[in-house]
Amino acid sequence: MKKTNNVTLADISAKLNVSIVTVSKALAHKKGVSAALSREINKLADDMGYLKKNHGGNRQLSTGNIGILIPSRFFSKNTSFYWMLYNAVSKELMRNGYYCILEQLGDEDEFDLTLPRMVQDNKVDGIIVLGQLSTDYAYYFMRHYYEFIFMDFYMNDEKIDTVLTDNYYSEYLMTHYLISQGHTDMRFVGSIRATTSISDRFMGFAKALLESGCSIDPGDIIEDRNSHGQSIPIQLPEKLPTAFVCNCDETAVHVINALGEKGLKVPEDISVAGFDNYVTEPCFRPALTTIEVPPAATAGMAVDLITRKITGCPYTPGRHVVSGKLIIRDSVKKLK
């Protein structure tokens, strides 16, 4: 039979009444499937004309692996949030019968537009890109590889499959909470051109202030990272507000430390709010008021999306959003 791109793993699994993961393992000749069933699956796949896409648009047999590609700047020892997301995604992939291959995208490879090695060597069936890519690299990657989803950032194209936190609405809720506690003089801390997540969080912050009749000046934004996404020292303004709204917990910690160097206490002298809920160590004081991003829910959505995409199962393409949750702790003080 002539090979065709129309036959999917789902078609083969339906014929034999077995799971898609079982079919994927059998076609990749991996352990976990009996020899007899593996022969039956491979024969049926060949009879049906099954082929598997690779990065060149051709087809190859399934590897049973899914890659996670992370720009190196988001995977340093200080960026606990991405470690947390990676761990959640890798566990969810294993739970669904897939092996996980992690590859960091170095700054030089990103600048030179070099495809990941796992793509060049055909080691994976699909890729979850975790963390913001440069615009040039993102478009280059999309032109040369198809079985991917973006996670925690998006592009200006509604057709790209993406899993996101509801950054805009979550920060909108956070800012309204601070307003309810009497704070009308607030400053946003975060480099809004660095990632789509930070810019969306600033927009939610701005909307809440404007709705409440508070003034906002984009020039008052306090930068927290450079053009390469690396953290920079926090420059506190000469006239301090009553509260800082930070784009992430890591930045909130930097702000609290900078205030401490000036002899100011949180929340007694000034309030600070974070985002992501990954600074949860009992030794850290004060406990941060923040937005919880549920890693299990986010990972579950990402893994479901990529596995449906690579196996040909029906799914809704485009942006998929996970809601955040306001976590009220000790770092925000109610003003009289």
Phi, psi and chi 1 to 4 in degrees:
 res  aa     phi    psi   chi1   chi2   chi3   chi4
   1 MET       -  142.0  176.2 -177.4  -70.2      -
   2 LYS   -67.1  135.4 -178.4 -179.1  177.8 -179.7
   3 LYS   -68.8  142.0  -57.7  -67.8 -176.3 -178.2
   4 THR  -138.1  150.4  172.8      -      -      -
   5 ASN   -81.7   -3.2  -70.0  -11.1      -      -
   6 ASN   -85.9  -18.6  -63.4  -34.5      -      -
   7 VAL   -82.7  131.0  180.0      -      -      -
   8 THR  -116.5  167.6   67.8      -      -      -
   9 LEU   -60.4  -33.8  -64.6 -176.6      -      -
  10 ALA   -63.4  -37.0      -      -      -      -
  11 ASP   -64.0  -42.9  -63.2  -30.4      -      -
  12 ILE   -68.0  -43.4  -59.9  169.8      -      -
  13 SER   -63.8  -35.8   67.5      -      -      -
  14 ALA   -66.7  -36.6      -      -      -      -
  15 LYS   -65.1  -36.6  -73.6  -84.8 -170.8 -178.8
  16 LEU  -103.1   -2.6  -64.8  174.5      -      -
  17 ASN    58.1   45.8 -164.6   29.2      -      -
  18 VAL  -126.5  169.4  -63.4      -      -      -
  19 SER   -75.3  158.5   71.5      -      -      -
  20 ILE   -63.6  -37.6  -68.3  174.5      -      -
  21 VAL   -62.2  -39.9  172.3      -      -      -
  22 THR   -61.3  -43.1  -62.0      -      -      -
  23 VAL   -62.7  -44.9  173.7      -      -      -
  24 SER   -60.5  -44.8  177.0      -      -      -
  25 LYS   -64.1  -42.0  -74.6 -176.9  175.1 -179.4
  26 ALA   -64.0  -42.4      -      -      -      -
  27 LEU   -68.6  -27.6  -66.3  178.0      -      -
  28 ALA   -90.3   -0.7      -      -      -      -
  29 HIS    57.9   43.3  -57.0  -71.3      -      -
  30 LYS   -98.4  162.3  -68.4 -174.3  176.4  -67.2
  31 LYS   -67.8  159.6  -64.7  179.0 -179.9  179.3
  32 GLY   109.0   -3.7      -      -      -      -
  33 VAL  -129.6  133.3 -175.5      -      -      -
  34 SER   -62.3  154.7   69.4      -      -      -
  35 ALA   -60.7  -40.3      -      -      -      -
  36 ALA   -65.5  -46.1      -      -      -      -
  37 LEU   -67.1  -37.0 -179.9   56.3      -      -
  38 SER   -62.0  -42.8 -179.5      -      -      -
  39 ARG   -63.1  -40.8  -74.1 -166.9  -63.5  -89.5
  40 GLU   -64.6  -42.7 -173.6  177.1    4.6      -
  41 ILE   -65.2  -45.2  -70.3  171.4      -      -
  42 ASN   -66.1  -36.5  -82.0  -85.6      -      -
  43 LYS   -66.9  -44.0 -177.8  178.3 -175.8  -53.8
  44 LEU   -63.4  -42.0  178.9   60.7      -      -
  45 ALA   -59.1  -42.8      -      -      -      -
  46 ASP   -68.0  -42.1 -169.6   58.0      -      -
  47 ASP   -62.9  -35.5  -69.4  -15.6      -      -
  48 MET   -81.7  -10.5  -66.2  176.0   67.5      -
  49 GLY    82.4   30.2      -      -      -      -
  50 TYR   -70.7  136.6  172.3   75.5      -      -
  51 LEU  -134.5  156.6  -72.2  165.5      -      -
  52 LYS  -120.3  130.9  176.0   78.1  173.2   64.9
  53 LYS   -66.1  140.9  -78.1 -175.9 -178.2  176.7
  54 ASN  -116.7 -171.8   64.5   14.2      -      -
  55 HIS   -67.7  -16.5   67.3  -83.3      -      -
  56 GLY   -90.7    1.1      -      -      -      -
  57 GLY    93.4   -4.1      -      -      -      -
  58 ASN   -85.4 -173.7  -59.9  -44.7      -      -
  59 ARG  -121.5  147.8  -70.1  -92.8 -174.2  168.3
  60 GLN  -146.0  166.7   64.0 -179.2   28.6      -
  61 LEU   -69.1  153.1  -69.8  177.7      -      -
  62 SER   -63.2  142.5  168.8      -      -      -
  63 THR   -93.0  -22.2   66.2      -      -      -
  64 GLY    79.3    7.9      -      -      -      -
  65 ASN  -113.8  145.7  -57.0  -38.0      -      -
  66 ILE  -125.6  132.4  -68.6  178.0      -      -
  67 GLY   -92.3  150.9      -      -      -      -
  68 ILE  -119.1  117.7  -60.9  179.5      -      -
  69 LEU  -105.9  122.2  179.6   67.1      -      -
  70 ILE  -127.9  123.5  -54.9  179.9      -      -
  71 PRO   -57.1  136.4  -25.5   35.2      -      -
  72 SER   -56.0  -32.6  -64.8      -      -      -
  73 ARG   -65.5  -18.3   59.7 -173.3  172.4  -84.7
  74 PHE   -98.6    6.8  -65.3  117.9      -      -
  75 PHE  -128.2   31.9 -145.9   50.6      -      -
  76 SER   -79.1  172.6   69.6      -      -      -
  77 LYS   -65.3  -18.6   62.4 -178.5 -180.0 -179.5
  78 ASN   -90.2  -18.9  -64.6  -37.8      -      -
  79 THR   -90.6   73.3   50.5      -      -      -
  80 SER   -61.9  -29.2  -52.9      -      -      -
  81 PHE   -60.1  -41.9  176.6   67.0      -      -
  82 TYR   -74.9  -32.0  -78.1   96.6      -      -
  83 TRP   -60.5  -43.0  -81.0   99.5      -      -
  84 MET   -63.4  -44.8 -179.6  174.7   67.4      -
  85 LEU   -65.4  -43.3  -91.8 -173.5      -      -
  86 TYR   -59.1  -46.1  162.4   69.9      -      -
  87 ASN   -60.6  -41.4  -74.6  -31.2      -      -
  88 ALA   -65.4  -42.2      -      -      -      -
  89 VAL   -68.6  -43.9  171.6      -      -      -
  90 SER   -63.0  -38.9   62.0      -      -      -
  91 LYS   -65.3  -40.7  -70.9  176.6 -177.4  176.7
  92 GLU   -67.1  -37.2 -173.5   67.6   15.0      -
  93 LEU   -63.1  -45.2  -74.5  171.0      -      -
  94 MET   -61.8  -39.3  -70.9  -65.8  -69.8      -
  95 ARG   -63.0  -28.7 -165.8  178.1   70.5   81.8
  96 ASN   -94.6    9.0  -78.4  -91.2      -      -
  97 GLY    88.8   12.6      -      -      -      -
  98 TYR  -110.5  147.6  -71.7   92.6      -      -
  99 TYR   -89.3  150.5  -67.5  100.4      -      -
 100 CYS  -110.3  131.6  174.1      -      -      -
 101 ILE  -116.8  120.1  -64.3  179.7      -      -
 102 LEU   -97.4  133.8  170.4   66.9      -      -
 103 GLU  -137.0  129.6 -177.2  171.6  -23.5      -
 104 GLN   -89.5  136.8  -66.5 -171.4   48.3      -
 105 LEU   -94.9  108.7  177.3   65.9      -      -
 106 GLY   -71.9  157.8      -      -      -      -
 107 ASP   -58.9  -38.8  -66.6  -19.4      -      -
 108 GLU   -67.8  -43.6 -174.4  175.1  -17.6      -
 109 ASP   -64.8  -35.8  -73.6  -21.6      -      -
 110 GLU   -66.7  -42.6 -170.1  169.5    8.0      -
 111 PHE   -67.1  -39.4  179.7   80.4      -      -
 112 ASP   -83.0   -0.9  -68.4  -20.4      -      -
 113 LEU    57.2   55.5  -57.0 -178.5      -      -
 114 THR  -101.5  125.4  -57.0      -      -      -
 115 LEU   -65.4  148.3  -76.7  173.4      -      -
 116 PRO   -56.5  147.2  -22.1   32.7      -      -
 117 ARG   -60.6  -35.9  -73.9  -67.7  -56.6  -87.5
 118 MET   -65.6  -23.4   56.2 -174.2  166.4      -
 119 VAL   -80.7  -47.4  171.6      -      -      -
 120 GLN   -57.9  -36.7  -63.0 -178.7   47.7      -
 121 ASP   -94.1    6.4  -63.1  -20.5      -      -
 122 ASN    54.2   46.5  -65.7  -36.4      -      -
 123 LYS   -92.6   -9.6  -65.9  -65.7 -173.9 -178.0
 124 VAL  -134.7  155.0  -67.0      -      -      -
 125 ASP   -86.4  -24.5  -61.1  -24.8      -      -
 126 GLY  -165.4  168.7      -      -      -      -
 127 ILE  -135.6  136.4  -70.5  178.9      -      -
 128 ILE  -101.5  117.7  -63.5  172.4      -      -
 129 VAL   -91.7  115.1 -179.4      -      -      -
 130 LEU  -109.3  109.8  177.8   55.3      -      -
 131 GLY   106.3  150.2      -      -      -      -
 132 GLN   -63.7  125.6 -177.0  100.3   27.4      -
 133 LEU   -90.4  156.4  -61.5  173.8      -      -
 134 SER   -64.2  152.9   67.7      -      -      -
 135 THR   -59.7  -44.6  -58.7      -      -      -
 136 ASP   -61.5  -43.7  -72.1  -15.3      -      -
 137 TYR   -69.6  -38.3 -170.0   87.1      -      -
 138 ALA   -60.0  -45.8      -      -      -      -
 139 TYR   -69.0  -36.6  -78.8  116.6      -      -
 140 TYR   -63.7  -45.9  175.3   79.6      -      -
 141 PHE   -60.0  -44.1  179.4   80.4      -      -
 142 MET   -67.4  -28.1  -69.9 -173.5  -68.0      -
 143 ARG   -73.9  -23.2  -74.1 -163.2  -56.6  -88.6
 144 HIS  -113.6   -5.7  -68.0   83.7      -      -
 145 TYR  -146.2  143.0 -167.8   76.3      -      -
 146 TYR  -119.0  -30.1  -48.9  103.8      -      -
 147 GLU   -90.9   74.2  -51.8  -67.7   -4.6      -
 148 PHE  -143.0  162.7   71.4   89.8      -      -
 149 ILE  -135.7  153.8   66.5  167.5      -      -
 150 PHE   -96.3  146.4  -71.2  158.4      -      -
 151 MET  -134.7  125.3 -170.0  172.8 -179.9      -
 152 ASP    76.8   14.7 -158.7   43.0      -      -
 153 PHE  -161.9  167.2   80.3  104.6      -      -
 154 TYR  -144.9  165.0   60.3   90.9      -      -
 155 MET  -114.2  169.6  -57.5  -71.1  -68.7      -
 156 ASN   -82.1   59.8 -173.3   22.4      -      -
 157 ASP  -155.2  111.6 -173.4  -22.6      -      -
 158 GLU   -69.1  -11.1   62.6 -178.0    6.5      -
 159 LYS   -86.0  -12.8  -62.4  177.0 -177.2  177.3
 160 ILE   -77.2  129.9  -61.3  173.4      -      -
 161 ASP   -75.0  122.7  -62.6  -39.1      -      -
 162 THR  -144.1  143.3  -51.6      -      -      -
 163 VAL  -117.6  125.6  173.3      -      -      -
 164 LEU  -133.8  155.9  -61.1  164.0      -      -
 165 THR   -82.0  148.5  -59.7      -      -      -
 166 ASP   -76.8   73.2 -166.4   -8.8      -      -
 167 ASN   -62.3  -42.6  -63.8  -65.7      -      -
 168 TYR   -62.3  -54.1  174.7   82.7      -      -
 169 TYR   -70.7  -34.4 -176.3   66.0      -      -
 170 SER   -63.9  -44.5  -63.6      -      -      -
 171 GLU   -70.6  -29.9 -160.6   70.3  -78.4      -
 172 TYR   -60.7  -45.2  172.5   79.2      -      -
 173 LEU   -64.2  -43.8  -73.5  179.1      -      -
 174 MET   -58.3  -45.9  172.0   64.3   79.6      -
 175 THR   -67.0  -38.5  -52.0      -      -      -
 176 HIS   -64.9  -34.9  -96.6  -59.4      -      -
 177 TYR   -63.2  -45.2  167.8   69.7      -      -
 178 LEU   -61.6  -39.3  -74.0  162.6      -      -
 179 ILE   -62.9  -39.3  -67.1  170.3      -      -
 180 SER   -65.5  -20.9   75.4      -      -      -
 181 GLN   -92.3    9.1  -59.8  -56.2  -66.0      -
 182 GLY    96.0    5.5      -      -      -      -
 183 HIS   -91.2  116.0  -62.4  -82.7      -      -
 184 THR  -118.4  -14.7   56.2      -      -      -
 185 ASP  -106.8   95.2 -178.7   11.8      -      -
 186 MET  -127.4  154.3  -71.2 -179.4  -92.8      -
 187 ARG  -125.6  137.7  -63.2  -74.3  -70.0  -90.0
 188 PHE   -89.7  135.5 -176.2   82.7      -      -
 189 VAL  -115.5  111.8 -172.0      -      -      -
 190 GLY   162.8  136.9      -      -      -      -
 191 SER   -82.1  101.4  -59.1      -      -      -
 192 ILE   -70.5  -14.9   64.1  173.7      -      -
 193 ARG   -90.0   -3.5  -67.8  176.7  178.7   82.8
 194 ALA   -75.2  -45.5      -      -      -      -
 195 THR  -144.6  158.7   69.3      -      -      -
 196 THR   -66.7  -30.3   55.7      -      -      -
 197 SER   -63.0  -45.8  -64.9      -      -      -
 198 ILE   -66.8  -41.9  -62.3  176.4      -      -
 199 SER   -64.9  -37.8   60.7      -      -      -
 200 ASP   -67.2  -37.5  -76.8   -5.1      -      -
 201 ARG   -66.1  -39.0  -69.9  170.2 -168.2  179.4
 202 PHE   -63.7  -40.0  170.7   73.5      -      -
 203 MET   -63.6  -38.5  -69.2  -58.9  178.7      -
 204 GLY   -65.4  -41.0      -      -      -      -
 205 PHE   -58.6  -47.9  168.0   79.8      -      -
 206 ALA   -65.0  -41.2      -      -      -      -
 207 LYS   -61.5  -44.1  175.4  178.9  170.0   61.8
 208 ALA   -62.9  -41.7      -      -      -      -
 209 LEU   -64.7  -45.8  -74.3  179.5      -      -
 210 LEU   -64.1  -40.2  -68.8  172.6      -      -
 211 GLU   -62.2  -30.6  -77.9 -174.6   -8.9      -
 212 SER   -91.7    4.5  -60.1      -      -      -
 213 GLY    79.3   15.0      -      -      -      -
 214 CYS   -88.4  150.0  -56.9      -      -      -
 215 SER   -81.0  151.7   62.2      -      -      -
 216 ILE  -147.4  135.0  179.3  168.3      -      -
 217 ASP  -128.1  114.4 -176.5   -9.2      -      -
 218 PRO   -53.9  -23.8  -26.2   35.0      -      -
 219 GLY   -68.9  -13.3      -      -      -      -
 220 ASP   -86.3   -2.1  -72.4  -19.6      -      -
 221 ILE   -63.8  134.9  -63.9  170.9      -      -
 222 ILE   -98.7  121.0  -61.0  171.6      -      -
 223 GLU   -71.8  145.0  -56.6  -70.6  -27.5      -
 224 ASP  -126.1   -2.3   72.4  -30.7      -      -
 225 ARG  -154.9  160.6   61.9 -163.1   71.0 -161.9
 226 ASN   -90.8 -172.7   59.8   24.2      -      -
 227 SER   -66.9  -16.8   58.6      -      -      -
 228 HIS   -94.7    5.6  -61.0  -69.4      -      -
 229 GLY    81.4   10.1      -      -      -      -
 230 GLN   -91.7  141.4  -60.5  163.6  -31.6      -
 231 SER   -62.0  142.6  -64.7      -      -      -
 232 ILE  -124.6  158.7   58.2  175.3      -      -
 233 PRO   -58.6  140.8  -23.4   33.9      -      -
 234 ILE   -76.8  125.1  -60.6  -63.7      -      -
 235 GLN   -98.8  101.7  -59.9  -64.7  -37.5      -
 236 LEU   -71.2  142.8  -64.5  174.0      -      -
 237 PRO   -71.0  156.9   27.2  -34.6      -      -
 238 GLU   -63.7  -43.6 -174.9  174.5  -22.0      -
 239 LYS   -97.5  111.3 -179.1 -178.9  179.6  -60.1
 240 LEU   -80.7  141.9  -68.6  172.3      -      -
 241 PRO   -79.2 -175.6   32.0  -35.4      -      -
 242 THR   -86.6  -17.2   64.7      -      -      -
 243 ALA  -153.9  147.1      -      -      -      -
 244 PHE  -110.9  131.3  -71.2  101.5      -      -
 245 VAL  -106.7  111.7  177.2      -      -      -
 246 CYS  -100.1  146.1  -56.4      -      -      -
 247 ASN   -72.4  -15.7   80.5   88.5      -      -
 248 CYS  -158.6  165.6   67.5      -      -      -
 249 ASP   -64.6  -38.2  -74.8   -4.1      -      -
 250 GLU   -58.1  -45.3 -179.9 -174.4   -5.7      -
 251 THR   -65.8  -38.0  -67.2      -      -      -
 252 ALA   -59.3  -40.1      -      -      -      -
 253 VAL   -63.1  -42.8  171.1      -      -      -
 254 HIS   -61.7  -40.2  -66.7  -31.4      -      -
 255 VAL   -64.6  -45.0  169.4      -      -      -
 256 ILE   -61.1  -40.6  -69.0  172.2      -      -
 257 ASN   -66.4  -39.9  -69.2  -22.9      -      -
 258 ALA   -65.0  -38.7      -      -      -      -
 259 LEU   -66.0  -40.3  -69.9  168.4      -      -
 260 GLY   -61.0  -35.3      -      -      -      -
 261 GLU   -65.3  -22.5  -69.0  173.1    1.4      -
 262 LYS   -94.8    7.0  -70.6 -176.2  173.1  -69.2
 263 GLY    79.9   16.9      -      -      -      -
 264 LEU  -101.3  140.8  -62.5  169.7      -      -
 265 LYS  -107.3  148.1  -65.3 -177.4  178.0  180.0
 266 VAL  -113.1  126.8  177.1      -      -      -
 267 PRO   -98.0    6.1   37.3  -36.0      -      -
 268 GLU   -55.6  -43.9  -68.6   86.3  -10.8      -
 269 ASP   -99.1  -31.1  -60.1  -46.0      -      -
 270 ILE  -158.8  147.7 -165.1  162.7      -      -
 271 SER   -99.5  150.8  -65.5      -      -      -
 272 VAL  -139.9  134.0  176.0      -      -      -
 273 ALA  -122.5  145.9      -      -      -      -
 274 GLY  -114.3 -160.3      -      -      -      -
 275 PHE  -160.6  134.1 -159.7  110.8      -      -
 276 ASP   114.9  -28.7  -68.6  -27.2      -      -
 277 ASN    59.4   50.6 -166.3   36.3      -      -
 278 TYR  -117.4   -4.9   69.3   79.4      -      -
 279 VAL   -94.1   85.6  178.9      -      -      -
 280 THR  -120.1   10.4   57.0      -      -      -
 281 GLU   -62.4  134.2  -66.6   85.8   -7.6      -
 282 PRO   -58.1  -27.0  -21.4   31.5      -      -
 283 CYS   -76.9  -16.2   60.3      -      -      -
 284 PHE   -82.3  126.9 -174.9   80.5      -      -
 285 ARG  -132.5  139.3  -69.5  -70.9 -176.9  -90.5
 286 PRO   -80.1  157.4   33.5  -37.6      -      -
 287 ALA   -62.5  132.7      -      -      -      -
 288 LEU   -78.9  131.8  -85.6  176.3      -      -
 289 THR   -74.3  129.1  -67.7      -      -      -
 290 THR  -156.3 -178.7 -172.0      -      -      -
 291 ILE  -108.9  125.2  -63.9  -67.8      -      -
 292 GLU   -83.6  126.3 -179.2 -176.9   40.5      -
 293 VAL  -105.5  105.0 -179.9      -      -      -
 294 PRO   -67.2  107.0   22.1  -30.0      -      -
 295 PRO   -63.4  -35.2   19.6  -29.9      -      -
 296 ALA   -66.2  -43.2      -      -      -      -
 297 ALA   -66.7  -41.4      -      -      -      -
 298 THR   -65.6  -45.3  -52.7      -      -      -
 299 ALA   -64.1  -41.7      -      -      -      -
 300 GLY   -60.5  -41.8      -      -      -      -
 301 MET   -66.4  -41.3 -177.0  176.8  -70.4      -
 302 ALA   -65.5  -44.7      -      -      -      -
 303 VAL   -68.1  -40.8  170.2      -      -      -
 304 ASP   -60.5  -41.5 -179.2   67.1      -      -
 305 LEU   -67.0  -47.9 -175.2   60.4      -      -
 306 ILE   -69.2  -37.6 -171.0   63.5      -      -
 307 THR   -70.0  -37.0   54.0      -      -      -
 308 ARG   -63.7  -40.0  -75.6  178.7  176.5  -85.1
 309 LYS   -66.0  -45.2 -175.0  171.5 -176.4  175.7
 310 ILE   -78.6  -19.0   66.5  175.9      -      -
 311 THR  -100.4   -1.7   57.7      -      -      -
 312 GLY    81.6   11.7      -      -      -      -
 313 CYS   -74.3  151.8  -70.6      -      -      -
 314 PRO   -62.1  139.3  -20.7   32.1      -      -
 315 TYR  -156.0  164.3   76.4   97.9      -      -
 316 THR   -92.8  113.1  -57.4      -      -      -
 317 PRO   -73.6  163.5   25.7  -31.9      -      -
 318 GLY   106.1 -153.3      -      -      -      -
 319 ARG   -85.7  135.9  -63.8  174.9   64.6 -146.1
 320 HIS  -124.0  126.3  -61.2 -108.1      -      -
 321 VAL  -115.8  133.6  179.3      -      -      -
 322 VAL  -105.5  129.8  179.6      -      -      -
 323 SER   -73.9  144.9  -63.9      -      -      -
 324 GLY   -95.1  170.3      -      -      -      -
 325 LYS  -134.3  132.0  179.3 -177.7  178.3 -177.4
 326 LEU   -72.7  125.2  176.2   63.6      -      -
 327 ILE  -113.6  112.2  -55.6  -65.3      -      -
 328 ILE   -94.2  121.9  -62.5  172.5      -      -
 329 ARG  -130.4 -141.9  -63.2 -162.7 -178.3  101.9
 330 ASP   -97.9   -9.1  -58.6  -27.2      -      -
 331 SER   -83.1   -2.0   63.9      -      -      -
 332 VAL  -116.6  126.9  172.7      -      -      -
 333 LYS  -102.6  139.5  175.7 -177.3  176.8 -179.5
 334 LYS   -80.9  124.3 -177.6  176.0  177.7   64.6
 335 LEU   -82.7  147.2  -59.3 -178.9      -      -
 336 LYS   -75.7      -  -66.1 -178.3 -179.4  178.6
